[in-house]
Amino acid sequence: QDPVPSRAARRRSPAQRLRDELRRLLGAGWCGELERDVPHAWQRHGDLVLLSEDSFRAEPWERLGPALWDTVAKALGARRVARRGRVMPDGMRSPRVTLLLGQHGWVEHVDNGIRYTFDVTKCMFSPGNITEKLRVASLPCSGEVVVDLYAGIGYFTLPFLVHAGAAFVHACEWNSHAVEALHRSLVLNGVRDRCRIHSGDSRQV
């Protein structure tokens, strides 16, 4: 279970709670430069907090070592902390994510009643395509066989199977990390027997 904040802490916003805990950690070393370096927002995936790439970059943070990430996790009620970097220009939009606290990057994200699992250090999750996922989920696909040429971690493969009622989906994906995530998500959602994953370039598989 996630750490439970105190009653007083629950009355503060998460961003304010984070600043208060960091100010307490740094004591006299707290300054305006560091306050500007503290994020106002972040992504949350279960017990993992994913920070933006421009957060905690000032040199004084580095001197704190693991105590910094322990404090961030405690303030935000998390157990793991990671930080985004720039997306790699490798054709797969692989993320540069550094795990700062924790042993692994596997997370679970529930979206429209569908459970997605993926490794944040290997795959991206795009919350911005929720409108299209909802549209796919509403399609009348009962009995249909669907081909998803760029399946990724299952953004549309899973809505086709879980909500749209597709009889079977052929999911094509060339990123091995996304393939593993999709396989796990199919199992999580109980639809593994209605999908075949074709691993490789969609132009060739």
Backbone as CSV, one residue per row, in Angstrom:
resi,resn,N_x,N_y,N_z,CA_x,CA_y,CA_z,C_x,C_y,C_z
1,GLN,0.833,-1.196,0.000,0.000,0.000,0.000,0.871,1.251,0.000
2,ASP,0.312,2.330,-0.578,1.043,3.591,-0.599,1.120,4.175,0.805
3,PRO,2.203,4.927,1.104,2.288,5.593,2.400,1.099,6.523,2.605
4,VAL,0.577,6.588,3.830,-0.589,7.414,4.128,-0.128,8.736,4.732
5,PRO,-0.407,9.875,4.067,-0.001,11.171,4.611,-0.756,11.483,5.899
6,SER,-0.180,12.355,6.721,-0.841,12.770,7.951,-2.078,13.598,7.633
7,ARG,-2.937,13.820,8.652,-4.154,14.606,8.438,-3.815,16.030,8.003
8,ALA,-2.789,16.604,8.621,-2.392,17.967,8.251,-1.897,18.019,6.813
9,ALA,-1.164,16.979,6.422,-0.625,16.956,5.061,-1.733,16.846,4.029
10,ARG,-2.815,16.139,4.378,-3.899,15.955,3.423,-4.633,17.257,3.134
11,ARG,-4.511,18.248,4.019,-5.184,19.525,3.793,-4.417,20.401,2.805
12,ARG,-3.169,20.057,2.531,-2.370,20.811,1.573,-2.447,20.155,0.195
13,SER,-2.238,20.957,-0.841,-2.172,20.380,-2.181,-0.895,19.549,-2.284
14,PRO,-0.857,18.565,-3.177,0.372,17.777,-3.335,1.592,18.640,-3.644
15,ALA,1.410,19.664,-4.488,2.540,20.530,-4.837,3.046,21.290,-3.611
16,GLN,2.128,21.769,-2.786,2.536,22.491,-1.585,3.186,21.548,-0.581
17,ARG,2.638,20.358,-0.467,3.220,19.369,0.445,4.642,19.026,0.028
18,LEU,4.867,18.911,-1.277,6.208,18.619,-1.780,7.173,19.740,-1.420
19,ARG,6.755,20.978,-1.617,7.625,22.109,-1.291,7.927,22.175,0.201
20,ASP,6.930,21.933,1.005,7.131,21.984,2.455,8.137,20.931,2.913
21,GLU,8.022,19.730,2.364,8.938,18.656,2.765,10.357,18.935,2.285
22,LEU,10.487,19.495,1.097,11.818,19.823,0.581,12.441,20.971,1.367
23,ARG,11.623,21.931,1.731,12.122,23.047,2.541,12.620,22.532,3.891
24,ARG,11.903,21.581,4.450,12.312,20.992,5.727,13.615,20.210,5.562
25,LEU,13.750,19.514,4.445,14.956,18.723,4.193,16.188,19.616,4.046
26,LEU,16.032,20.735,3.346,17.173,21.602,3.041,17.485,22.600,4.147
27,GLY,16.493,22.939,4.940,16.723,23.890,6.016,17.198,25.231,5.492
28,ALA,18.329,25.688,5.997,18.859,27.001,5.614,19.304,27.043,4.154
29,GLY,19.448,25.889,3.540,19.885,25.853,2.145,18.777,26.129,1.142
30,TRP,17.538,26.230,1.635,16.404,26.486,0.737,16.491,27.896,0.168
31,CYS,16.227,28.038,-1.138,16.308,29.354,-1.767,15.348,29.412,-2.950
32,GLY,15.202,30.599,-3.502,14.286,30.792,-4.615,14.658,29.981,-5.836
33,GLU,15.957,29.826,-6.086,16.395,29.040,-7.241,15.894,27.605,-7.142
34,LEU,15.996,27.028,-5.954,15.552,25.648,-5.777,14.035,25.545,-5.841
35,GLU,13.352,26.531,-5.296,11.889,26.490,-5.336,11.384,26.514,-6.772
36,ARG,12.044,27.278,-7.628,11.642,27.330,-9.040,11.931,26.020,-9.759
37,ASP,12.799,25.205,-9.190,13.203,23.944,-9.800,12.297,22.782,-9.387
38,VAL,11.375,23.051,-8.477,10.461,22.012,-7.997,9.246,21.953,-8.919
39,PRO,8.856,20.777,-9.387,7.736,20.687,-10.331,6.397,21.029,-9.689
40,HIS,5.503,21.576,-10.507,4.132,21.861,-10.076,3.191,20.714,-10.439
41,ALA,3.609,19.896,-11.410,2.763,18.794,-11.877,3.657,17.622,-12.273
42,TRP,3.053,16.452,-12.390,3.775,15.229,-12.716,2.753,14.196,-13.167
43,GLN,3.247,13.112,-13.733,2.367,11.996,-14.081,2.386,10.984,-12.947
44,ARG,1.235,10.370,-12.729,1.130,9.369,-11.671,0.688,8.049,-12.292
45,HIS,1.458,7.007,-12.053,1.116,5.668,-12.516,1.206,4.726,-11.318
46,GLY,0.077,4.491,-10.670,0.097,3.643,-9.482,0.967,4.256,-8.404
47,ASP,1.962,3.505,-7.957,2.836,4.006,-6.890,4.083,4.693,-7.435
48,LEU,4.093,4.974,-8.741,5.246,5.634,-9.365,4.877,7.040,-9.819
49,VAL,5.726,7.996,-9.471,5.573,9.382,-9.913,6.609,9.651,-10.996
50,LEU,6.148,10.163,-12.138,7.028,10.461,-13.262,7.169,11.974,-13.382
51,LEU,8.369,12.461,-13.101,8.639,13.896,-13.094,9.019,14.388,-14.484
52,SER,8.844,15.681,-14.713,9.235,16.278,-15.983,10.758,16.371,-16.059
53,GLU,11.262,16.474,-17.275,12.708,16.442,-17.476,13.426,17.662,-16.911
54,ASP,12.711,18.775,-16.720,13.366,19.994,-16.249,13.280,20.175,-14.736
55,SER,12.828,19.167,-14.011,12.694,19.301,-12.558,13.943,18.791,-11.838
56,PHE,14.259,19.434,-10.727,15.382,19.042,-9.867,16.700,18.975,-10.635
57,ARG,16.973,20.010,-11.422,18.203,20.029,-12.212,19.294,20.895,-11.588
58,ALA,18.946,21.730,-10.621,19.947,22.591,-9.994,20.978,21.742,-9.245
59,GLU,22.202,22.207,-9.230,23.315,21.428,-8.661,23.119,21.042,-7.192
60,PRO,22.554,21.907,-6.333,22.407,21.519,-4.920,21.586,20.256,-4.692
61,TRP,20.661,19.948,-5.598,19.867,18.734,-5.416,20.746,17.492,-5.447
62,GLU,21.766,17.511,-6.300,22.607,16.328,-6.470,23.320,15.954,-5.174
63,ARG,23.631,16.951,-4.369,24.352,16.678,-3.127,23.496,15.940,-2.105
64,LEU,22.189,15.967,-2.285,21.298,15.304,-1.329,21.261,13.794,-1.515
65,GLY,21.600,13.344,-2.718,21.610,11.910,-2.973,20.232,11.279,-2.825
66,PRO,20.181,10.026,-2.357,18.904,9.304,-2.243,17.888,9.978,-1.323
67,ALA,18.354,10.803,-0.389,17.428,11.466,0.536,16.429,12.339,-0.215
68,LEU,16.855,12.913,-1.338,15.955,13.754,-2.127,14.777,12.943,-2.642
69,TRP,15.068,11.799,-3.252,14.001,11.010,-3.873,13.130,10.334,-2.822
70,ASP,13.708,9.985,-1.690,12.897,9.466,-0.583,11.900,10.524,-0.116
71,THR,12.360,11.764,-0.048,11.498,12.861,0.391,10.396,13.139,-0.625
72,VAL,10.753,13.138,-1.906,9.760,13.360,-2.962,8.691,12.271,-2.911
73,ALA,9.122,11.024,-2.789,8.171,9.913,-2.746,7.246,10.027,-1.538
74,LYS,7.808,10.322,-0.392,7.002,10.437,0.826,5.990,11.574,0.703
75,ALA,6.437,12.713,0.182,5.554,13.877,0.066,4.389,13.609,-0.877
76,LEU,4.619,12.810,-1.904,3.593,12.567,-2.917,2.881,11.234,-2.725
77,GLY,3.176,10.541,-1.632,2.508,9.275,-1.362,2.855,8.198,-2.368
78,ALA,4.099,8.195,-2.831,4.547,7.227,-3.832,5.633,6.333,-3.241
79,ARG,5.966,5.293,-3.973,7.062,4.411,-3.577,8.211,4.452,-4.580
80,ARG,7.898,4.904,-5.797,8.921,4.977,-6.840,8.878,6.348,-7.500
81,VAL,10.051,6.784,-7.952,10.165,8.086,-8.612,11.018,7.918,-9.867
82,ALA,10.569,8.524,-10.955,11.333,8.504,-12.203,11.262,9.891,-12.832
83,ARG,12.185,10.150,-13.759,12.206,11.456,-14.430,12.322,11.254,-15.936
84,ARG,11.483,11.981,-16.666,11.490,11.902,-18.126,12.687,12.631,-18.702
85,GLY,13.097,12.180,-19.883,14.066,12.894,-20.696,13.457,13.113,-22.067
86,ARG,14.258,13.503,-23.016,13.758,13.703,-24.374,13.524,12.360,-25.058
87,VAL,12.527,12.335,-25.917,12.223,11.117,-26.660,13.352,10.832,-27.646
88,MET,13.765,9.572,-27.719,14.864,9.199,-28.605,14.421,9.222,-30.069
89,PRO,15.278,9.712,-30.966,14.952,9.724,-32.401,15.286,8.383,-33.054
90,ASP,14.661,7.311,-32.552,15.014,5.966,-33.017,13.920,5.315,-33.856
91,GLY,12.904,6.087,-34.233,11.814,5.534,-35.018,10.742,4.873,-34.184
92,MET,11.024,4.639,-32.907,10.054,4.002,-32.023,9.565,4.955,-30.940
93,ARG,10.063,6.187,-30.955,9.729,7.180,-29.937,9.996,6.619,-28.534
94,SER,11.139,5.964,-28.393,11.500,5.392,-27.096,11.781,6.503,-26.095
95,PRO,11.287,6.358,-24.879,11.509,7.409,-23.888,12.888,7.300,-23.252
96,ARG,13.414,8.444,-22.876,14.586,8.454,-22.004,14.067,8.745,-20.601
97,VAL,13.900,7.719,-19.825,13.370,7.861,-18.467,14.363,7.253,-17.495
98,THR,14.696,8.008,-16.462,15.627,7.539,-15.442,14.851,7.180,-14.184
99,LEU,15.019,5.952,-13.725,14.388,5.528,-12.477,15.253,6.023,-11.322
100,LEU,14.696,6.894,-10.505,15.444,7.538,-9.426,15.262,6.845,-8.084
101,LEU,14.128,6.195,-7.927,13.841,5.464,-6.693,12.972,4.274,-7.049
102,GLY,13.403,3.089,-6.648,12.644,1.886,-6.966,13.494,0.894,-7.731
103,GLN,12.967,-0.313,-7.876,13.728,-1.393,-8.485,13.369,-1.655,-9.945
104,HIS,12.197,-1.215,-10.378,11.781,-1.474,-11.756,10.776,-0.411,-12.184
105,GLY,10.543,-0.334,-13.503,9.664,0.699,-14.036,8.300,0.211,-14.475
106,TRP,7.940,-1.034,-14.175,6.633,-1.550,-14.593,5.517,-0.932,-13.767
107,VAL,4.506,-0.419,-14.473,3.375,0.226,-13.814,2.077,-0.277,-14.438
108,GLU,0.979,0.034,-13.781,-0.342,-0.265,-14.334,-1.159,1.014,-14.351
109,HIS,-1.797,1.271,-15.494,-2.613,2.471,-15.657,-3.997,2.044,-16.131
110,VAL,-5.036,2.501,-15.437,-6.408,2.162,-15.815,-7.012,3.333,-16.578
111,ASP,-7.499,3.049,-17.773,-8.044,4.082,-18.655,-9.332,3.541,-19.273
112,ASN,-10.466,4.190,-18.987,-11.763,3.754,-19.512,-12.042,2.288,-19.175
113,GLY,-11.672,1.900,-17.969,-11.937,0.541,-17.518,-10.988,-0.506,-18.065
114,ILE,-9.961,-0.084,-18.789,-8.981,-1.008,-19.368,-7.671,-0.880,-18.608
115,ARG,-7.076,-2.011,-18.280,-5.815,-2.020,-17.536,-4.643,-2.122,-18.517
116,TYR,-3.827,-1.091,-18.538,-2.613,-1.084,-19.356,-1.415,-1.251,-18.426
117,THR,-0.514,-2.139,-18.758,0.720,-2.248,-17.994,1.895,-2.069,-18.949
118,PHE,2.914,-1.375,-18.487,4.073,-1.084,-19.328,5.221,-0.635,-18.434
119,ASP,6.415,-0.657,-18.982,7.611,-0.200,-18.281,7.864,1.246,-18.698
120,VAL,7.742,2.183,-17.763,7.876,3.602,-18.114,9.270,3.942,-18.622
121,THR,10.258,3.105,-18.321,11.607,3.369,-18.815,11.805,2.855,-20.238
122,LYS,10.817,2.116,-20.755,10.934,1.533,-22.095,9.829,1.986,-23.048
123,CYS,8.661,2.324,-22.514,7.505,2.663,-23.348,6.851,3.942,-22.843
124,MET,6.231,4.662,-23.769,5.497,5.868,-23.415,4.013,5.551,-23.269
125,PHE,3.343,6.318,-22.409,1.885,6.255,-22.330,1.366,7.634,-22.683
126,SER,0.476,7.688,-23.670,-0.033,8.974,-24.140,-1.468,9.183,-23.670
127,PRO,-1.671,9.992,-22.621,-3.037,10.250,-22.160,-3.814,11.152,-23.111
128,GLY,-3.121,11.781,-24.053,-3.768,12.741,-24.935,-4.662,12.136,-25.996
129,ASN,-4.561,10.809,-26.219,-5.393,10.207,-27.268,-6.654,9.558,-26.697
130,ILE,-7.097,10.009,-25.532,-8.265,9.408,-24.891,-9.516,9.546,-25.752
131,THR,-9.662,10.661,-26.480,-10.850,10.851,-27.319,-10.937,9.774,-28.390
132,GLU,-9.809,9.485,-29.023,-9.802,8.460,-30.065,-10.010,7.070,-29.465
133,LYS,-9.454,6.830,-28.289,-9.664,5.531,-27.643,-11.135,5.328,-27.289
134,LEU,-11.786,6.394,-26.850,-13.217,6.300,-26.543,-14.030,6.046,-27.811
135,ARG,-13.618,6.683,-28.912,-14.324,6.464,-30.177,-14.190,5.010,-30.619
136,VAL,-12.979,4.481,-30.538,-12.744,3.084,-30.913,-13.564,2.152,-30.029
137,ALA,-13.597,2.457,-28.737,-14.329,1.604,-27.799,-15.820,1.566,-28.104
138,SER,-16.337,2.621,-28.743,-17.777,2.703,-29.012,-18.170,2.104,-30.363
139,LEU,-17.197,1.680,-31.159,-17.507,1.140,-32.483,-18.221,-0.214,-32.369
140,PRO,-19.179,-0.475,-33.246,-19.891,-1.764,-33.227,-19.094,-2.833,-33.975
141,CYS,-18.181,-3.489,-33.293,-17.267,-4.431,-33.947,-17.556,-5.889,-33.597
142,SER,-18.716,-6.157,-33.074,-19.046,-7.527,-32.679,-18.875,-8.489,-33.854
143,GLY,-18.074,-9.528,-33.637,-17.848,-10.537,-34.666,-16.810,-10.170,-35.702
144,GLU,-16.267,-8.955,-35.653,-15.312,-8.497,-36.663,-13.880,-8.926,-36.317
145,VAL,-13.072,-9.082,-37.378,-11.636,-9.307,-37.229,-10.937,-7.997,-37.579
146,VAL,-10.116,-7.503,-36.676,-9.488,-6.191,-36.819,-7.977,-6.352,-36.933
147,VAL,-7.357,-5.507,-37.761,-5.898,-5.454,-37.863,-5.438,-4.092,-37.350
148,ASP,-4.588,-4.099,-36.339,-4.004,-2.872,-35.787,-2.537,-2.849,-36.207
149,LEU,-2.217,-1.978,-37.176,-0.881,-2.005,-37.770,0.202,-1.401,-36.887
150,TYR,-0.162,-0.501,-36.006,0.826,0.142,-35.131,0.303,0.048,-33.700
151,ALA,0.343,-1.150,-33.158,-0.386,-1.448,-31.924,0.209,-0.799,-30.683
152,GLY,1.516,-0.597,-30.659,2.133,-0.053,-29.452,1.837,-0.938,-28.251
153,ILE,1.485,-0.313,-27.137,1.175,-1.077,-25.923,-0.297,-1.477,-25.872
154,GLY,-1.016,-1.199,-26.968,-2.408,-1.631,-27.041,-3.429,-0.525,-26.919
155,TYR,-3.034,0.711,-27.248,-3.942,1.856,-27.137,-5.306,1.582,-27.765
156,PHE,-5.299,0.954,-28.953,-6.554,0.693,-29.662,-6.882,-0.793,-29.717
157,THR,-5.857,-1.635,-29.686,-6.105,-3.081,-29.655,-7.001,-3.451,-28.478
158,LEU,-6.690,-2.924,-27.317,-7.461,-3.281,-26.121,-8.888,-2.734,-26.146
159,PRO,-9.128,-1.470,-26.530,-10.519,-1.020,-26.651,-11.331,-1.826,-27.663
160,PHE,-10.701,-2.219,-28.778,-11.406,-3.056,-29.753,-11.878,-4.361,-29.106
161,LEU,-11.029,-4.940,-28.279,-11.343,-6.232,-27.679,-12.249,-6.116,-26.458
162,VAL,-11.940,-5.168,-25.588,-12.638,-5.084,-24.300,-14.015,-4.444,-24.432
163,HIS,-14.119,-3.373,-25.218,-15.374,-2.622,-25.287,-16.116,-2.755,-26.622
164,ALA,-15.371,-2.783,-27.737,-16.034,-2.791,-29.045,-16.502,-4.186,-29.454
165,GLY,-16.030,-5.208,-28.753,-16.518,-6.559,-29.007,-15.934,-7.244,-30.217
166,ALA,-14.766,-6.805,-30.688,-14.141,-7.461,-31.843,-13.907,-8.937,-31.535
167,ALA,-14.139,-9.772,-32.532,-13.947,-11.208,-32.333,-12.469,-11.553,-32.211
168,PHE,-11.637,-10.837,-32.990,-10.202,-11.132,-32.985,-9.455,-9.907,-33.499
169,VAL,-8.264,-9.685,-32.948,-7.422,-8.575,-33.398,-6.031,-9.101,-33.726
170,HIS,-5.541,-8.727,-34.898,-4.144,-8.961,-35.262,-3.393,-7.665,-34.948
171,ALA,-2.505,-7.716,-33.978,-1.787,-6.524,-33.527,-0.345,-6.578,-34.009
172,CYS,0.046,-5.589,-34.812,1.399,-5.540,-35.370,2.211,-4.459,-34.651
173,GLU,3.399,-4.814,-34.208,4.233,-3.854,-33.482,5.696,-4.271,-33.579
174,TRP,6.585,-3.288,-33.813,7.997,-3.628,-33.995,8.862,-3.326,-32.776
175,ASN,8.321,-2.648,-31.796,9.077,-2.355,-30.577,8.915,-3.530,-29.608
176,SER,10.000,-4.223,-29.326,9.914,-5.429,-28.493,9.407,-5.123,-27.085
177,HIS,9.715,-3.934,-26.574,9.247,-3.566,-25.231,7.730,-3.341,-25.234
178,ALA,7.229,-2.732,-26.309,5.784,-2.537,-26.435,5.080,-3.875,-26.620
179,VAL,5.706,-4.783,-27.354,5.130,-6.116,-27.551,4.967,-6.830,-26.210
180,GLU,6.000,-6.751,-25.373,5.904,-7.385,-24.056,4.801,-6.747,-23.220
181,ALA,4.714,-5.414,-23.268,3.676,-4.713,-22.510,2.286,-5.103,-23.005
182,LEU,2.117,-5.173,-24.315,0.822,-5.544,-24.879,0.434,-6.957,-24.454
183,HIS,1.387,-7.864,-24.512,1.100,-9.243,-24.094,0.602,-9.270,-22.645
184,ARG,1.292,-8.559,-21.774,0.891,-8.537,-20.360,-0.493,-7.915,-20.185
185,SER,-0.774,-6.859,-20.950,-2.068,-6.179,-20.821,-3.208,-7.048,-21.344
186,LEU,-2.943,-7.796,-22.394,-3.960,-8.718,-22.903,-4.332,-9.745,-21.833
187,VAL,-3.321,-10.244,-21.145,-3.566,-11.213,-20.068,-4.328,-10.551,-18.926
188,LEU,-3.905,-9.347,-18.544,-4.562,-8.626,-17.446,-6.050,-8.424,-17.706
189,ASN,-6.390,-8.159,-18.964,-7.777,-7.861,-19.315,-8.568,-9.089,-19.768
190,GLY,-7.937,-10.253,-19.712,-8.639,-11.493,-20.031,-9.006,-11.666,-21.489
191,VAL,-8.217,-11.071,-22.398,-8.546,-11.160,-23.826,-7.379,-11.720,-24.645
192,ARG,-6.442,-12.376,-23.983,-5.253,-12.869,-24.682,-5.608,-13.849,-25.795
193,ASP,-6.663,-14.644,-25.613,-7.013,-15.664,-26.600,-7.678,-15.085,-27.844
194,ARG,-7.956,-13.780,-27.847,-8.606,-13.154,-28.999,-7.669,-12.208,-29.743
195,CYS,-6.376,-12.358,-29.494,-5.415,-11.466,-30.157,-4.148,-12.234,-30.511
196,ARG,-3.658,-11.960,-31.704,-2.352,-12.474,-32.105,-1.433,-11.283,-32.322
197,ILE,-0.291,-11.310,-31.660,0.683,-10.233,-31.811,1.681,-10.620,-32.893
198,HIS,1.816,-9.756,-33.891,2.792,-9.951,-34.960,3.952,-9.000,-34.689
199,SER,5.061,-9.539,-34.242,6.204,-8.719,-33.855,7.083,-8.434,-35.064
200,GLY,7.238,-7.152,-35.380,8.070,-6.767,-36.511,7.494,-5.573,-37.246
201,ASP,8.147,-5.195,-38.322,7.737,-4.064,-39.149,6.396,-4.379,-39.819
202,SER,5.426,-3.485,-39.677,4.089,-3.713,-40.244,4.116,-3.879,-41.755
203,ARG,5.160,-3.373,-42.408,5.262,-3.499,-43.859,5.725,-4.883,-44.278
204,GLN,6.156,-5.681,-43.298,6.728,-6.979,-43.639,6.043,-8.159,-42.965
205,VAL,5.419,-7.938,-41.804,4.830,-9.078,-41.085,3.525,-9.526,-41.742
